[in-house]
Amino acid sequence: MEHPKRNSFTGSIGFVLAAAGSAVGLGNIWRFPYLAAKDGGGLFLVMYILLALTFGFTLLITEVAIGRKTKQSPLTAYDKIKKGWKPLGVIACIVPIIIMPYYCVIGGWVVKYFLVFLTGEGVQAAEDGYFTGYITSTWEPIVLLIVFLGITAFVVFKGVDKGIESTSRIIMPLLLLLILGISIFSLTLKNTDAQGVTRTGLDGLKIYLIPNLEGLTAKGFFTVLMDAMGQLFYSLSVAMGIMIAYGSYVKDDANLAKSINQIEIFDTVVAFLAGVMIIPAVYTFMGTDGLQASGPSLMFVSLPKVFAAMGPVGNLIGCLFFAMVLFAAMTSSVSIMEAIVASFMDQFHMSRVKAAAIETVIALIGGLIVCFGYNIWYFDLTLPNGTVGQILDVMDYISNNALMPVVAIGTCILIGWIVKPKFIIDEVQKNGEKFGRRGLYVILVRFIVPILLFVLLLKSFGIVTFI
């Protein structure tokens, strides 16, 4: 049963900006540049773009079409497509519930660094041990978690058109301008180190763009493929209910295939520019050693050192950079929360305000547990994929590495083999629009995408170790 008060995006541009805002998150900024540097630059980029046009397109258009066809959120959509498939919807709803608390904690870290650079204290953030000292402190991370969660909840409380769409229309162009501006600045950098070696931003750009095929083996090629696919999978906001929820707000007369292409272009351009912004800057001041960092250590440890090395202008660049990161984190956290809120509304027929209030409390409790994982509840746990982590890493592993591939594989089986690809194709073409990659879509959703996802799942469980 469709919720009587379901709102919708006012138009295609609003949907594209909101969905692109969801896809453009911390992963684009702190993982894409590291993988590109590690995997031979241009080779990784070519692989990523090819996968975006095939693998990414298949998953994105499937989820958005499911949402628009059923007019339901992830928790209820799968059962509406085929009776008995409710458990897949439950897992798809659990994923954002697990992600939301730790994403807001990291969002609080971004707020902290933005404020540090905004107040002209950026040099402090470059000191050794600053980041560790901050995240292991007791109260400040909790206060800033509440600030970040509060802003996210405020946008979701306001609804789809007045909250999510209106915010995306302002934030996404700003984000693009900031990332473009910092990228251009990054290419103008020049630095001579203590050994008298001069490096420039353009040298770093060459490392990023020119494919390094030296010593490339079949195993190495497969590693690049899996890295690019993993990055794309986690970057596009698929398999976490978001695109189904957002798809349910898309009007029936919108051109789905065109919108999906625009979302992919936006996401890929931002990921590419994140590399242009980060790799030349890090290389100029830290050499190739600096390119070994990814995740929080890249953003909160390496980059503040780079900004400090830039001299007086570094504080301004750092402030603009963390403003941009804050925008990216905010649009993603809003979409994660919306997937949960929409599910509560559709399943329990409750109001948006009540559903959003319940999820805010759940996220706050989870966020507190994550914060305490760095001090009073600290532990080290080796995960099946070989990484060592705390509570945040365990939650990230369960949601991203275990549950998300399961949701995506289940979706491919349901659409590819149970209700058949025609279910999605008819939805995409219902207004007479052309589905350009229709034949390819059928092959991808039935065979190629589920097989690739299964290999990704085995890799994350440590079962496939040869890649």
C-alpha positions as CSV (number, residue, x, y, z in Angstrom):
1,M,0.0,0.0,0.0
2,E,1.4,3.4,-1.0
3,H,1.9,5.9,1.7
4,P,-0.7,8.7,1.1
5,K,1.7,11.5,1.9
6,R,4.5,10.5,-0.4
7,N,6.2,13.5,-1.9
8,S,8.3,13.7,-5.1
9,F,11.1,15.5,-6.7
10,T,9.8,18.6,-8.6
11,G,11.8,17.6,-11.7
12,S,14.6,15.6,-13.2
13,I,17.3,18.1,-12.3
14,G,16.3,17.9,-8.6
15,F,16.5,14.1,-8.7
16,V,19.8,14.0,-10.5
17,L,21.4,16.5,-8.1
18,A,20.1,14.7,-5.0
19,A,21.1,11.3,-6.3
20,A,24.5,12.6,-7.5
21,G,24.9,14.2,-4.0
22,S,24.2,10.8,-2.5
23,A,26.8,9.1,-4.7
24,V,29.4,11.8,-4.2
25,G,30.6,11.1,-0.7
26,L,33.8,10.5,1.4
27,G,34.7,7.5,-0.7
28,N,35.2,9.6,-3.8
29,I,37.6,11.9,-1.9
30,W,39.6,9.6,0.3
31,R,39.7,6.3,-1.5
32,F,39.6,7.0,-5.3
33,P,42.9,9.0,-5.5
34,Y,44.7,6.4,-3.4
35,L,43.5,3.5,-5.6
36,A,44.3,5.5,-8.8
37,A,47.9,6.2,-7.5
38,K,48.3,2.5,-6.4
39,D,46.9,0.9,-9.5
40,G,48.9,2.6,-12.3
41,G,47.0,5.9,-12.7
42,G,45.4,5.9,-16.2
43,L,44.8,2.2,-16.2
44,F,42.6,2.4,-13.1
45,L,40.8,5.5,-14.6
46,V,40.0,3.7,-17.9
47,M,38.8,0.6,-16.0
48,Y,36.6,2.7,-13.7
49,I,35.0,4.5,-16.6
50,L,34.3,1.3,-18.5
51,L,32.8,-0.3,-15.4
52,A,30.7,2.9,-14.7
53,L,29.1,2.6,-18.2
54,T,28.3,-1.1,-17.7
55,F,28.4,-2.5,-14.1
56,G,27.4,0.8,-12.5
57,F,24.7,1.7,-15.0
58,T,23.1,-1.7,-14.5
59,L,22.9,-1.5,-10.8
60,L,21.8,2.2,-10.7
61,I,19.0,1.9,-13.3
62,T,17.7,-1.3,-11.7
63,E,17.3,0.3,-8.3
64,V,15.9,3.6,-9.5
65,A,13.4,1.7,-11.8
66,I,12.4,-0.6,-8.9
67,G,11.7,2.5,-6.8
68,R,9.7,4.3,-9.4
69,K,7.7,1.2,-10.5
70,T,6.7,0.2,-6.9
71,K,6.5,3.7,-5.4
72,Q,8.0,2.1,-2.3
73,S,11.1,2.3,-0.2
74,P,13.6,-0.6,0.0
75,L,12.0,-2.3,3.0
76,T,8.7,-2.8,1.2
77,A,9.6,-2.6,-2.5
78,Y,11.1,-6.1,-2.9
79,D,8.0,-7.8,-1.5
80,K,5.8,-5.7,-3.9
81,I,7.8,-7.0,-6.9
82,K,7.6,-10.6,-5.8
83,K,5.9,-12.1,-2.7
84,G,8.4,-13.8,-0.4
85,W,11.3,-11.4,-1.2
86,K,10.7,-9.3,1.9
87,P,13.9,-10.5,3.6
88,L,16.0,-8.9,0.9
89,G,14.2,-5.6,1.6
90,V,15.0,-6.0,5.3
91,I,18.7,-6.5,4.6
92,A,18.6,-3.5,2.2
93,C,17.2,-1.4,5.1
94,I,19.6,-2.7,7.7
95,V,22.6,-1.5,5.6
96,P,21.9,2.2,5.9
97,I,20.9,1.7,9.6
98,I,24.4,0.4,10.3
99,I,26.1,3.0,8.1
100,M,24.3,6.1,9.4
101,P,25.9,6.3,12.9
102,Y,29.5,5.9,11.9
103,Y,29.1,8.2,8.8
104,C,27.8,10.9,11.2
105,V,30.8,10.4,13.5
106,I,33.2,10.9,10.5
107,G,31.0,13.9,9.5
108,G,31.7,15.3,12.9
109,W,35.4,14.9,12.3
110,V,35.0,16.8,9.1
111,V,33.2,19.6,11.0
112,K,36.1,19.8,13.4
113,Y,38.7,20.2,10.7
114,F,36.6,22.7,8.8
115,L,36.3,24.8,12.0
116,V,40.1,24.4,12.8
117,F,41.0,25.8,9.3
118,L,38.2,28.4,9.4
119,T,39.6,29.9,12.6
120,G,43.1,30.0,11.1
121,E,44.5,27.2,13.3
122,G,45.2,24.8,10.4
123,V,48.9,24.4,11.4
124,Q,47.8,22.6,14.6
125,A,46.0,20.0,12.5
126,A,49.3,19.2,10.8
127,E,51.0,18.2,14.0
128,D,51.8,14.5,14.6
129,G,49.2,12.9,16.8
130,Y,46.6,15.6,16.4
131,F,44.0,13.4,14.7
132,T,44.5,10.5,17.1
133,G,44.3,12.9,20.1
134,Y,41.1,14.3,18.8
135,I,39.2,11.1,18.0
136,T,40.3,9.5,21.3
137,S,39.1,12.5,23.4
138,T,35.8,12.0,25.2
139,W,33.4,14.9,24.6
140,E,34.3,16.9,21.5
141,P,33.7,14.1,18.9
142,I,30.3,13.5,20.6
143,V,29.4,17.2,20.4
144,L,30.3,17.5,16.7
145,L,28.6,14.2,15.9
146,I,25.4,15.8,17.3
147,V,26.0,18.9,15.2
148,F,26.4,16.9,12.0
149,L,23.5,14.5,12.8
150,G,21.3,17.5,13.7
151,I,21.9,19.2,10.3
152,T,21.2,16.0,8.4
153,A,18.0,15.4,10.4
154,F,16.9,18.9,9.8
155,V,17.1,18.5,6.0
156,V,15.3,15.1,6.1
157,F,12.6,16.5,8.5
158,K,11.8,19.1,5.8
159,G,10.9,16.4,3.2
160,V,11.9,15.5,-0.3
161,D,11.3,18.7,-2.3
162,K,11.7,21.3,0.4
163,G,14.6,19.6,2.2
164,I,16.6,17.1,0.1
165,E,16.0,18.7,-3.3
166,S,16.4,22.3,-2.3
167,T,19.6,21.6,-0.3
168,S,21.1,19.6,-3.2
169,R,20.3,22.4,-5.7
170,I,22.5,24.8,-3.6
171,I,25.2,22.4,-2.3
172,M,26.1,20.4,-5.5
173,P,27.0,23.3,-7.7
174,L,29.0,24.8,-4.8
175,L,30.8,21.5,-4.3
176,L,31.7,21.3,-8.0
177,L,33.0,24.8,-8.0
178,L,35.2,24.2,-4.9
179,I,36.6,20.9,-6.2
180,L,37.3,22.5,-9.6
181,G,39.0,25.5,-8.0
182,I,41.2,23.5,-5.7
183,S,42.1,21.1,-8.5
184,I,43.3,24.0,-10.7
185,F,45.3,25.4,-7.7
186,S,46.8,22.0,-7.0
187,L,48.3,21.9,-10.5
188,T,50.1,25.2,-10.0
189,L,52.1,23.9,-6.9
190,K,55.8,23.7,-6.8
191,N,58.1,22.6,-4.0
192,T,61.8,21.9,-3.4
193,D,62.5,19.5,-0.6
194,A,65.5,19.3,1.8
195,Q,67.4,17.1,-0.6
196,G,67.1,19.8,-3.3
197,V,64.5,17.8,-5.4
198,T,61.9,19.9,-7.0
199,R,58.5,18.5,-7.6
200,T,55.4,20.2,-9.2
201,G,51.7,19.6,-9.4
202,L,52.0,18.8,-13.1
203,D,54.5,16.0,-12.2
204,G,51.8,14.6,-9.9
205,L,49.2,14.9,-12.6
206,K,51.3,12.7,-14.9
207,I,51.5,10.0,-12.2
208,Y,47.7,10.2,-12.0
209,L,46.8,10.2,-15.7
210,I,49.5,8.3,-17.6
211,P,48.9,4.5,-17.3
212,N,51.8,2.7,-15.7
213,L,51.9,-0.7,-17.2
214,E,55.4,-1.6,-16.1
215,G,55.5,-5.2,-14.8
216,L,51.7,-5.6,-15.1
217,T,50.7,-9.2,-14.8
218,A,47.4,-11.0,-15.2
219,K,47.1,-11.0,-11.4
220,G,47.9,-7.2,-11.3
221,F,45.3,-6.5,-14.0
222,F,42.7,-8.4,-12.0
223,T,43.6,-6.5,-8.8
224,V,43.0,-3.2,-10.7
225,L,39.7,-4.5,-12.0
226,M,38.5,-5.5,-8.5
227,D,39.7,-2.2,-7.0
228,A,37.9,-0.2,-9.6
229,M,34.7,-2.3,-9.3
230,G,34.8,-2.1,-5.5
231,Q,35.3,1.6,-5.5
232,L,32.4,2.1,-8.0
233,F,30.1,-0.2,-6.1
234,Y,30.6,1.6,-2.8
235,S,30.6,5.0,-4.4
236,L,27.3,4.9,-6.4
237,S,25.1,4.5,-3.3
238,V,23.7,1.2,-4.7
239,A,22.7,-1.8,-2.5
240,M,21.9,0.4,0.4
241,G,18.3,1.2,-0.4
242,I,19.0,4.9,-1.2
243,M,18.4,4.7,-5.0
244,I,15.2,2.7,-4.5
245,A,13.9,5.4,-2.1
246,Y,15.0,8.2,-4.4
247,G,13.5,6.4,-7.4
248,S,10.2,6.2,-5.6
249,Y,10.1,10.0,-5.6
250,V,10.8,10.3,-9.4
251,K,7.8,11.4,-11.4
252,D,6.4,8.9,-14.0
253,D,7.2,11.2,-16.9
254,A,10.9,11.6,-16.1
255,N,13.5,10.1,-18.6
256,L,15.2,7.5,-16.3
257,A,18.0,6.4,-18.7
258,K,19.0,10.0,-19.3
259,S,18.9,10.8,-15.5
260,I,21.0,7.8,-14.7
261,N,23.6,8.8,-17.3
262,Q,23.8,12.3,-15.7
263,I,24.2,10.9,-12.2
264,E,27.1,8.7,-13.4
265,I,28.8,11.5,-15.2
266,F,28.5,13.8,-12.1
267,D,29.9,11.0,-9.8
268,T,32.7,10.1,-12.1
269,V,33.7,13.7,-12.8
270,V,33.9,14.4,-9.0
271,A,35.9,11.2,-8.3
272,F,38.3,12.2,-11.2
273,L,38.6,15.7,-9.9
274,A,39.3,14.4,-6.4
275,G,42.3,12.7,-7.8
276,V,43.4,15.9,-9.7
277,M,43.0,17.8,-6.4
278,I,44.8,15.4,-4.1
279,I,47.5,13.5,-6.0
280,P,49.4,16.5,-7.4
281,A,49.3,18.3,-4.0
282,V,50.4,15.3,-2.0
283,Y,53.1,14.4,-4.5
284,T,54.5,17.9,-4.6
285,F,55.0,18.1,-0.9
286,M,55.4,14.4,0.2
287,G,56.6,12.6,-2.9
288,T,55.4,9.1,-3.9
289,D,55.5,8.0,-0.2
290,G,52.7,10.4,0.5
291,L,50.5,8.6,-2.0
292,Q,50.4,5.5,0.1
293,A,47.7,6.9,2.4
294,S,44.0,6.4,2.0
295,G,40.8,6.8,4.1
296,P,40.9,8.9,7.3
297,S,44.7,9.0,7.4
298,L,44.8,10.6,3.9
299,M,42.2,13.2,4.8
300,F,42.9,14.0,8.4
301,V,46.7,13.3,8.6
302,S,48.4,13.6,5.3
303,L,46.4,16.5,3.7
304,P,46.7,18.9,6.7
305,K,50.5,18.4,6.5
306,V,50.3,19.3,2.8
307,F,48.2,22.5,3.6
308,A,50.7,23.5,6.3
309,A,53.6,23.1,3.8
310,M,51.8,25.5,1.4
311,G,52.6,28.4,3.7
312,P,50.1,31.3,4.4
313,V,47.7,30.3,1.6
314,G,47.5,26.7,3.0
315,N,45.0,27.7,5.7
316,L,42.5,29.1,3.1
317,I,42.9,26.1,0.8
318,G,42.4,23.8,3.8
319,C,39.3,25.7,4.8
320,L,37.8,25.5,1.3
321,F,38.8,21.8,1.0
322,F,37.1,20.8,4.2
323,A,34.0,22.9,3.3
324,M,33.8,20.8,0.1
325,V,34.3,17.6,2.0
326,L,31.5,18.7,4.4
327,F,29.2,19.3,1.5
328,A,29.9,15.8,0.1
329,A,29.5,14.1,3.5
330,M,26.2,16.0,4.2
331,T,24.5,15.1,0.9
332,S,25.4,11.5,1.4
333,S,24.3,11.3,5.1
334,V,21.0,12.9,4.1
335,S,20.4,10.2,1.5
336,I,21.4,7.4,3.9
337,M,18.9,8.8,6.5
338,E,16.2,9.2,3.9
339,A,16.4,5.5,2.9
340,I,15.7,4.6,6.5
341,V,13.0,7.2,7.1
342,A,11.2,6.2,3.8
343,S,11.3,2.6,4.9
344,F,9.7,3.4,8.3
345,M,7.0,5.5,6.7
346,D,6.0,2.8,4.1
347,Q,6.2,-0.2,6.5
348,F,4.6,1.3,9.6
349,H,2.5,4.1,7.9
350,M,4.0,6.7,10.3
351,S,4.5,10.4,9.6
352,R,7.9,11.7,8.3
353,V,8.4,13.6,11.5
354,K,8.0,10.5,13.7
355,A,10.1,8.3,11.4
356,A,12.9,10.9,11.2
357,A,12.8,11.4,15.0
358,I,13.1,7.6,15.6
359,E,16.0,7.3,13.2
360,T,17.8,10.3,14.7
361,V,17.7,8.6,18.1
362,I,18.9,5.3,16.7
363,A,21.8,7.1,14.8
364,L,22.7,9.1,17.9
365,I,22.9,5.9,20.1
366,G,25.0,4.1,17.4
367,G,27.2,7.2,17.0
368,L,27.9,7.3,20.7
369,I,29.0,3.7,20.6
370,V,31.3,4.4,17.7
371,C,32.9,7.4,19.6
372,F,33.4,5.3,22.7
373,G,35.1,2.7,20.5
374,Y,38.1,5.1,20.3
375,N,38.5,5.5,24.1
376,I,36.6,3.6,26.8
377,W,35.5,0.6,24.6
378,Y,38.7,0.5,22.5
379,F,39.8,-2.9,21.1
380,D,41.7,-4.3,18.1
381,L,40.0,-6.9,15.9
382,T,41.4,-8.5,12.8
383,L,38.6,-8.7,10.1
384,P,38.3,-11.5,7.5
385,N,39.8,-9.2,4.8
386,G,43.0,-8.8,6.9
387,T,42.4,-5.3,8.1
388,V,42.6,-4.4,11.8
389,G,39.9,-2.2,13.2
390,Q,37.7,-0.9,16.0
391,I,33.9,-0.6,16.3
392,L,33.6,1.8,13.4
393,D,35.6,-0.6,11.1
394,V,33.5,-3.6,12.2
395,M,30.3,-1.7,11.3
396,D,31.8,-0.6,8.0
397,Y,32.9,-4.2,7.2
398,I,29.5,-5.7,8.0
399,S,27.6,-3.1,6.0
400,N,29.9,-2.6,3.0
401,N,31.8,-5.8,2.6
402,A,29.2,-8.4,3.7
403,L,25.6,-7.1,3.4
404,M,25.8,-4.7,0.4
405,P,27.1,-7.4,-2.1
406,V,24.4,-9.7,-0.8
407,V,21.7,-7.1,-1.5
408,A,23.1,-6.4,-5.0
409,I,23.4,-10.1,-5.9
410,G,19.9,-10.8,-4.6
411,T,18.6,-7.8,-6.7
412,C,20.3,-9.2,-9.8
413,I,18.8,-12.7,-9.2
414,L,15.3,-11.3,-8.7
415,I,15.4,-9.0,-11.7
416,G,17.5,-11.2,-14.0
417,W,15.9,-14.6,-13.4
418,I,12.7,-14.3,-11.3
419,V,10.7,-11.4,-12.7
420,K,12.9,-11.1,-15.8
421,P,14.8,-8.0,-17.1
422,K,11.6,-6.9,-19.0
423,F,10.3,-5.7,-15.7
424,I,12.9,-2.9,-15.6
425,I,13.1,-2.3,-19.4
426,D,9.3,-1.7,-19.6
427,E,9.6,0.8,-16.7
428,V,12.5,2.7,-18.4
429,Q,10.7,2.8,-21.7
430,K,7.2,3.5,-20.5
431,N,7.1,7.0,-21.9
432,G,8.4,5.9,-25.3
433,E,12.0,6.7,-24.2
434,K,14.9,4.8,-25.8
435,F,16.9,2.3,-23.6
436,G,20.1,2.5,-25.5
437,R,22.0,-0.4,-23.7
438,R,19.0,-2.7,-23.5
439,G,20.6,-5.8,-24.9
440,L,23.7,-5.2,-22.9
441,Y,21.6,-4.6,-19.8
442,V,20.0,-8.1,-20.0
443,I,23.4,-9.8,-20.3
444,L,24.9,-7.7,-17.5
445,V,22.0,-8.1,-14.9
446,R,21.7,-11.9,-15.5
447,F,25.3,-13.0,-15.8
448,I,28.2,-10.5,-15.6
449,V,27.2,-8.3,-12.7
450,P,26.2,-11.0,-10.2
451,I,29.4,-13.0,-11.0
452,L,31.6,-9.9,-10.4
453,L,29.7,-9.2,-7.2
454,F,30.2,-12.7,-6.0
455,V,34.0,-12.5,-6.6
456,L,33.9,-9.1,-4.7
457,L,32.1,-10.8,-1.8
458,L,34.5,-13.7,-1.7
459,K,37.4,-11.3,-1.7
460,S,36.0,-9.3,1.2
461,F,35.6,-12.5,3.2
462,G,39.2,-13.4,2.6
463,I,38.2,-16.5,0.6
464,V,39.7,-15.3,-2.7
465,T,43.3,-14.3,-1.7
466,F,44.9,-14.4,-5.1
467,I,43.6,-10.9,-6.0
